[in-house]
Structure formats: structure tokens, C-alpha cells
Amino acid sequence: MMRLVLLLLALAVARPAIAAEQIVAGLSENQIAITANFNGSDILVFGAVKRSAPIPDGKPLQVIVTIAGPPTPVNISRKGHVAGLWINTNTVRVTSAPSFYAIATSGPMNEVLSQTDDLRYRITIPRAIHDVGIAGQAPDAANFITALLRIREREGLYVVTPGSVTVEQSTLFRTDVKLPANLTEGVYKVSFYLTRDGKVVASHHTDILVRKTGLERWLYMLAKAQPAIYGLLSLVIAIVAGWLASAAFQLLKR
């Protein structure tokens, strides 16, 4: 009997504690089809907080939502003036950077997330970029990362919208995230974080599948699987298009 009691006590101690606050979340779309007339998509992100204890007093709940596109390696080059020509003089290779990254928060970033938890969970855009080892590639490697951020922000691929998440009664939350037309095909990771005093108290993750459909997907797969045939087909289409344009021009002159 004593052994049974000790075993039950050991199991109780070893069992992980259930978080006092958990996230129940959903998306208006879990799959996005890229077609010829695709010009972006608006995703409604919503959720609720499931609790096993009363809401802590004096500690307002904050919510962070991130959507990260498939990570890819990136080469960042800087041009220089050499012998009267502008050419690439330095190149830094980043191991992995999200092809798209959007952050929506319920308040200013410096209030909803501490630097310690940002370092731990890699939530902000600079933290989401894996730049380990670039310091040895150029003396001012940090400037290359700044340039990457600036370019992708200008292209609408890196977006931060503080205060865009609406939180009601510290329980319900929602926001809208705009996905641009120039999306990369793949799995997009959606992450939800609940924070108090800048510390993450709960998190949840789900996915959005973005893929080309119809003729666009056939051409995409052809280019990857049979690049020679794809190149020949592109050449034939260009020749036919040029001939048709010339014929149309001759008809208009008559």
C-alpha cells in the first residue's frame, strides 16, 4: 500500500501543470489559392481565452498574432562604384528569413512584449531572421539586415500593426491581417501569444496553406520539374505572341 501511495505522489509531482490561461483560436481561411487574378487576401483572426483560474488583478491581458511565411535563405548584396560602374561589392548570406511576416498586437510592442521573451520566442521580425554567422561575412553585417527589413517592408512582405488586435473583457480577441498578392507558395505559420507584464503566459499555433492552382500551378511545377521544356514553351509563346502582335499591327495600318 505504501508503495502505491508513493507512486501516486510521484505521478502527481511529475505531471505538468495545466496553464491557467489557454488559447482557443480560429481563422476565416485555412487555405489560400493563388490564381491568375489573385490580388491578396484578408484573413480574419479570432479567438478566446480559456481559463482555469480567475483573471489576475492589475495585470491587463495583451495579445500578439504573427503570420510567418516559408523561411528561405537570402543573399543581400551592396553595390559600390568601381571603375565607373555600379556593381555588387559585398554580399551577405542569411541562413533563413521568413518570405512574409506580419505582426498584429493589442498595444505598443515595447509594452506587450519584453526583450527577454522576444529572445526566447523569436516573435519580432528581427528575431525571426536567423542571421547566425553573418558577422564574419562583412564588418558591418547588421546594415545588411537593416536593408533587408527596409526592402521587404516597402514590398509589403514585413508588416507590423501595433494596436490592431481588439481585446474584449480580457477574453475575446480579433484582428484582420492583409496578405499581399506576391505570396510565396507554402505553409504559413500562425502564432498566438498571450502576455502579461510583457511575459508570454500562453501560446497557440496553427497553419495556413498557400498554393497555386489551375494553370499557374501547372506552369510552376513544369518550371521546377522540366526547366528545359518550360524554357522552350516560353520561347514558343513569345514567338507566337510577337507574330500575333505584328499581324494585328499590319491590319491596323490597312
C-alpha positions, 0 to 999 in steps of 0.5 A: 500500500505504501508503495502505491501511495508513493507512486501516486505522489510521484505521478502527481509531482511529475505531471505538468501543470495545466496553464491557467490561461489557454488559447482557443483560436480560429481563422476565416481561411485555412487555405489560400489559392493563388490564381491568375487574378489573385490580388491578396487576401484578408484573413480574419483572426479570432479567438478566446481565452480559456481559463482555469483560474480567475483573471489576475488583478492589475495585470491587463491581458495583451495579445500578439498574432504573427503570420510567418511565411516559408523561411528561405535563405537570402543573399543581400548584396551592396553595390559600390562604384568601381571603375565607373560602374555600379556593381555588387561589392559585398554580399551577405548570406542569411541562413533563413528569413521568413518570405512574409511576416506580419505582426498584429498586437493589442498595444505598443510592442515595447509594452506587450512584449519584453526583450527577454521573451522576444529572445526566447520566442523569436516573435519580432521580425528581427528575431525571426531572421536567423542571421547566425554567422553573418558577422564574419561575412562583412564588418558591418553585417547588421546594415545588411539586415537593416536593408533587408527589413527596409526592402521587404517592408516597402514590398509589403512582405514585413508588416507590423500593426501595433494596436490592431488586435481588439481585446474584449473583457480580457477574453475575446480577441480579433484582428484582420491581417492583409496578405499581399498578392506576391505570396510565396507558395507554402505553409504559413505559420500562425502564432498566438501569444498571450502576455502579461507584464510583457511575459508570454503566459500562453501560446497557440499555433496553427497553419495556413496553406498557400498554393497555386492552382489551375494553370499557374500551378501547372506552369510552376511545377513544369518550371521546377520539374522540366526547366528545359521544356518550360524554357522552350514553351516560353520561347514558343509563346513569345514567338507566337505572341510577337507574330500575333502582335505584328499581324494585328499591327499590319491590319491596323495600318490597312 
